[in-house]
Amino acid sequence: MSSNDLRNEIEDRLSPWQQQLGGDRAAYTNHVLRVLAMCDLLADDQQPSPSSREEYLTAAALHDIGIWSAGTFDYLAPSCDHARAWLASIDRSDLAEVVVPMITEHHRIRAAGAPDDAVEIFRRADAIDVEFGLLGRFGVPRATYRDLVKRYPDNGFHRALVRLAARRLWTNPTSPLPMLKW
């Protein structure tokens, strides 16, 4: 799938939340594209590549959307609901059994499965991007990550995360990061 086709696939999935995403839309879209590119790199030449598979496209596009759609940093359940609805709308509800764990486990601190499992590939890919490629890169060279950021610029994504986390800390000091799991 070409880069433009991939971007269009993601834009289609995100279009219902264009207004809620507001100024964060380009930042979030590029985060999704970086995560998908990381999935491709981590998938060890799986064919078809993750970025062309519905379960990865849906999980990637909608994994954090609850932040904006529900206006909360406790966003895993709303994100899963949106993913289920998307899959039902395209007659692929069968994929919910893999997409939902991809979303619910993407901030797990420890491994969520074997390295070649879709849930673990997705968890690792998101972690690489959220951590700027500075901590665990799971074998992906730092230069490769930097090239992805050039291709799909940050556009303030990490600033938005910090802003949202600070707001959550202020309003819920005993539960600042409810999406994290051990």
Disulfide bonds with the S-S distance in Angstrom:
none
